[in-house]
Amino acid sequence: MKICNNFRTSALSISLLFLLMVVSLGSSAKQSTSLRAEASNNRDVTLTTTKSVKSKPEVLFDDFSYNNQNELKKHGWIVRTAPGWPGVPGATWSENGVSFLKDLNEPRNRILRMTSSTDGPNAKTTQTQICHQRKYLEGTYAARVRFTDSPVSGPAGDQIVQSFYTISPLKAAMDLDYSELDFEYLPNGGWGIAGPTLYATTWETFSPEPNWKKDNVFQHVIASQAGWHTLITQVAGGKVRYFVDGKVFAEHGGDYYPEDTMSINFNLWFIKDGMVNVSGARQYQEDIDWVFYEAKSALTPEEVEKQVTSLRRDSVKFRDTVPAKVPLLTSPCNF
């Protein structure tokens, strides 16, 4: 009987011991699982916090899908009315030269048109310019523009400049901080060259008239450029590269690399002493389809086209994520 009781006691002890072992093992397994989960979570957190977050690029895009000038001005554009250089002395910089119309080649597209006119030497002359805010420096600038060789009406032959450019104010004659990057088309020649000429010019500085002096470098080609063109200016790494319709046109650097914040501009003006000596009203036009800028990036022509195509496909008519400078810089729109 005693032996039987002892056996039962021993069996019970063994069962209790086995049960304790199972509970202990289960607890350890749960703790191990919890630790692994915690370690995994910590690893996920570490990956999340150390992963670099790519900021969106600073971009300006304008499709010029406007109906009137008030819409244009609400997006930071200035239509010049200030008198002065460049062009014919006494010419009027007129708001009437800016209009908006449907693109005949793409009915759903709209374009901005600049129109400048003259009645001849020593007669009434109006010129046209638009400027965006002064907040741009390094990056990629691009525009699709239509150059023209002949006036809409009246006698031909006037030396007129059709342009897309960036510029900073000239603080003083021969100011070394001055910056200017130009695409300029002269359908009737000028500046000592006969025939239709396209220039890409990078400026160090200049002294205005009457003490005219300049310090710049340029590349030019003598050939008609009538029609639509995509013009691109890359400003990066100490080099300024100009592209026309996807092909490199010019490259400048050194002292000519821009140093000061610029505005984006288009203008249409007559060269002083460059008008044909005949009377009769004539009008010249330059059209702008779109303008694009991305800060701190040297985009290839293919990348520019891809971005513009994507923006238009998404029905983006205007986007400006380029922050204004602090303090805010004045944008005089006067040359």
C-alpha positions in Angstrom: 0.0 0.0 0.0 2.8 2.4 1.0 4.7 1.4 -2.2 1.6 2.1 -4.3 1.1 5.5 -2.6 4.8 6.3 -3.2 4.4 5.3 -6.8 1.4 7.6 -7.2 3.2 10.4 -5.6 6.2 9.9 -7.8 4.0 9.8 -10.9 2.2 13.0 -9.9 5.6 14.7 -9.3 6.8 13.7 -12.7 3.6 14.9 -14.3 3.9 18.3 -12.6 7.5 18.6 -13.6 6.7 17.8 -17.2 3.8 20.4 -17.1 6.2 23.0 -15.8 8.7 22.2 -18.5 6.0 22.6 -21.2 4.8 25.9 -19.8 8.4 27.2 -19.5 9.2 26.1 -23.1 6.1 27.8 -24.3 6.9 31.0 -22.5 10.4 31.0 -23.9 9.1 30.4 -27.4 6.7 33.3 -27.1 9.5 35.5 -25.7 11.8 34.5 -28.6 9.0 35.2 -31.1 8.4 38.5 -29.5 12.1 39.4 -29.5 12.4 38.4 -33.2 9.3 40.5 -34.0 10.7 43.4 -32.1 14.0 43.1 -33.8 12.3 43.0 -37.1 10.2 46.0 -36.3 13.4 47.9 -35.2 15.1 46.9 -38.4 12.1 48.2 -40.4 12.2 51.4 -38.5 15.9 51.8 -39.1 15.4 51.2 -42.8 12.6 53.7 -42.9 14.5 56.4 -41.0 17.8 56.0 -42.9 16.2 55.8 -46.4 16.8 59.2 -48.2 13.7 61.1 -49.2 14.1 62.6 -52.7 12.7 66.1 -52.7 10.6 67.3 -55.7 12.5 69.5 -58.1 11.8 73.2 -58.3 10.0 73.8 -61.6 8.4 76.5 -63.6 6.1 75.5 -66.5 3.7 77.7 -68.4 1.7 76.5 -71.4 0.5 80.1 -72.1 -3.1 78.8 -72.2 -4.5 82.3 -71.4 -7.5 84.3 -72.6 -6.2 87.7 -71.5 -3.3 89.5 -69.9 -4.8 89.5 -66.4 -4.5 85.7 -66.3 -0.9 86.0 -67.5 0.0 88.6 -64.8 -1.6 86.5 -62.0 1.2 83.9 -62.7 4.0 86.3 -62.1 4.5 87.7 -65.6 5.1 91.4 -66.3 4.2 93.0 -69.6 6.7 95.8 -70.2 5.7 99.4 -70.4 8.9 101.0 -69.0 10.7 103.1 -71.6 14.3 102.7 -72.6 17.0 100.3 -73.9 17.2 98.3 -76.1 15.9 99.3 -79.5 14.9 102.4 -81.2 15.2 105.6 -79.0 11.8 106.9 -78.1 10.0 103.6 -79.0 7.0 102.7 -76.9 7.0 99.3 -75.0 3.3 98.5 -75.4 1.1 96.1 -73.6 -1.0 95.9 -76.8 1.8 93.8 -78.3 0.8 90.7 -76.2 -2.1 88.6 -77.3 -3.3 85.0 -77.0 -4.7 82.8 -79.8 -5.4 79.3 -80.8 -2.6 77.3 -82.4 -3.6 76.7 -86.0 -1.6 73.4 -86.1 -3.1 72.1 -82.8 -6.7 73.4 -82.2 -6.7 72.5 -78.5 -3.5 74.4 -77.9 -3.1 78.1 -77.3 0.0 80.3 -77.8 1.2 83.8 -76.7 2.0 86.1 -79.6 4.3 89.2 -79.4 3.7 91.8 -82.1 5.9 94.8 -82.7 5.4 97.5 -85.3 6.9 100.6 -86.9 6.1 103.2 -89.5 9.7 103.5 -90.5 12.7 105.6 -89.4 11.9 108.6 -87.2 8.2 107.4 -87.0 6.0 105.7 -84.5 7.6 102.4 -83.2 6.2 100.0 -80.6 8.2 97.1 -79.1 7.2 94.2 -76.9 8.6 92.3 -73.9 7.4 90.0 -71.1 9.4 89.1 -68.0 8.9 86.6 -65.2 10.0 87.1 -61.6 13.7 87.4 -60.9 14.4 84.1 -59.0 16.4 81.9 -61.4 20.1 80.9 -61.7 21.5 77.4 -62.2 19.3 74.8 -63.9 17.8 74.2 -67.3 15.8 76.8 -69.2 13.7 75.8 -72.3 11.1 77.3 -74.5 9.3 76.5 -77.8 9.1 79.6 -80.0 8.2 80.5 -83.6 10.6 82.8 -85.4 9.5 84.7 -88.5 11.5 86.2 -91.4 8.9 88.6 -92.9 6.5 91.2 -91.5 2.8 90.4 -91.4 2.2 93.4 -93.7 4.2 96.3 -95.1 7.7 96.6 -96.5 10.3 94.0 -95.4 13.9 94.4 -94.4 14.0 96.0 -90.9 16.6 94.7 -88.6 14.5 93.2 -85.7 15.5 91.0 -82.8 13.4 88.0 -81.7 14.5 86.5 -78.4 14.4 84.2 -75.4 16.8 85.1 -72.7 17.6 85.5 -68.9 18.9 88.6 -67.3 19.8 90.4 -64.1 19.8 94.2 -63.5 23.0 96.1 -64.4 23.9 97.8 -61.1 26.5 100.0 -62.7 28.5 100.2 -65.9 30.8 97.1 -66.3 29.3 95.5 -63.2 31.0 92.1 -62.9 28.0 90.5 -61.1 25.9 91.1 -64.2 24.4 88.0 -65.8 22.7 87.5 -69.2 22.1 84.5 -71.4 20.6 85.1 -74.8 19.0 83.3 -77.8 18.4 86.1 -80.4 17.3 85.7 -84.0 17.8 88.5 -86.5 15.9 87.6 -89.7 17.3 90.6 -91.6 20.8 90.6 -90.1 22.4 93.2 -88.0 25.4 93.9 -85.7 27.7 93.7 -88.7 26.4 90.5 -90.2 24.1 90.4 -93.3 21.4 87.8 -93.7 19.2 85.9 -91.2 21.4 85.1 -88.1 20.8 83.1 -84.9 23.0 84.1 -81.9 23.6 82.4 -78.5 25.4 85.0 -76.3 26.7 84.8 -72.8 27.6 88.0 -71.0 30.1 89.0 -68.4 29.1 92.7 -68.4 28.6 95.8 -70.5 28.5 99.6 -70.3 25.3 101.1 -71.9 25.2 103.9 -74.4 26.5 106.5 -74.9 29.7 104.9 -73.5 29.0 101.5 -75.2 31.4 98.7 -74.2 30.7 95.0 -74.0 32.3 91.8 -72.6 30.6 88.7 -74.0 31.1 85.5 -76.0 28.8 84.3 -78.7 28.2 81.7 -81.3 26.1 82.4 -84.4 24.8 80.7 -87.6 23.7 82.5 -90.7 20.6 80.7 -92.0 16.9 81.2 -91.9 15.3 80.0 -88.7 11.7 80.7 -89.6 9.4 78.3 -87.9 9.0 76.5 -84.6 12.1 75.7 -82.5 12.9 74.3 -79.0 15.6 76.4 -77.4 17.4 75.1 -74.3 20.0 76.7 -72.0 21.8 74.5 -69.4 23.5 76.4 -66.6 25.4 73.9 -64.4 29.0 73.0 -63.3 30.6 76.2 -64.6 29.3 75.7 -68.1 26.5 77.3 -70.1 25.3 75.1 -73.0 22.8 76.1 -75.6 20.7 73.6 -77.6 18.5 74.2 -80.7 16.1 71.4 -81.6 18.1 68.9 -79.5 21.5 69.7 -80.9 24.3 71.5 -79.2 24.7 75.0 -80.5 27.2 76.7 -78.2 29.1 76.2 -74.9 30.6 79.0 -72.8 32.1 79.2 -69.3 34.8 80.8 -67.2 34.2 84.4 -66.4 31.0 84.4 -68.5 29.2 81.9 -66.2 26.3 83.7 -64.6 26.6 84.9 -61.0 23.5 86.8 -60.2 19.8 85.8 -60.0 18.0 86.4 -63.2 14.5 86.8 -64.7 13.1 84.9 -67.7 12.3 87.1 -70.7 11.1 87.3 -74.2 11.2 90.4 -76.3 10.8 91.7 -79.9 12.6 94.9 -80.8 14.0 96.9 -83.6 17.8 97.6 -83.9 18.7 101.3 -83.7 19.6 102.6 -87.2 18.5 99.2 -88.7 15.3 100.1 -90.3 14.8 100.2 -94.1 14.4 103.8 -95.2 10.9 103.5 -96.5 7.6 104.7 -95.1 4.6 102.4 -94.4 3.4 100.5 -91.4 4.7 97.0 -90.8 4.3 94.4 -88.1 6.6 91.6 -87.0 5.6 88.6 -84.8 7.2 86.0 -82.5 5.0 83.2 -81.0 5.6 81.3 -77.7 4.1 77.9 -77.1 5.5 77.1 -73.7 8.4 77.8 -71.3 10.0 75.5 -68.8 12.7 75.7 -66.1 14.0 73.1 -63.6 16.4 74.3 -60.9 19.9 72.8 -60.2 19.6 70.2 -63.0 21.3 69.9 -66.4 18.5 68.2 -68.3 19.1 66.8 -71.7 16.8 67.9 -74.6 15.2 64.5 -74.4 14.5 64.9 -70.7 13.0 68.3 -71.2 10.7 67.1 -73.9 9.7 64.1 -71.7 8.8 66.4 -68.8 6.9 68.9 -70.9 4.9 66.1 -72.7 4.1 64.6 -69.3 2.9 68.0 -67.9 0.7 68.6 -71.0 -0.7 65.0 -70.9 -1.8 65.7 -67.3 -3.4 68.9 -68.4 -1.1 71.1 -66.4 -1.4 74.6 -67.8 0.9 76.3 -65.2 3.1 75.2 -62.4 5.6 77.2 -60.3 7.3 75.6 -57.4 10.4 77.8 -57.6 10.5 79.8 -54.4 11.0 83.5 -54.4 14.2 84.9 -53.0 14.3 86.2 -49.5 14.3 89.1 -49.3 12.1 89.4 -52.4 14.1 90.7 -55.5 12.6 93.4 -57.7 11.9 92.4 -61.3 12.1 95.7 -63.1 11.4 94.4 -66.7 13.1 97.4 -68.2 15.8 95.9 -70.5 
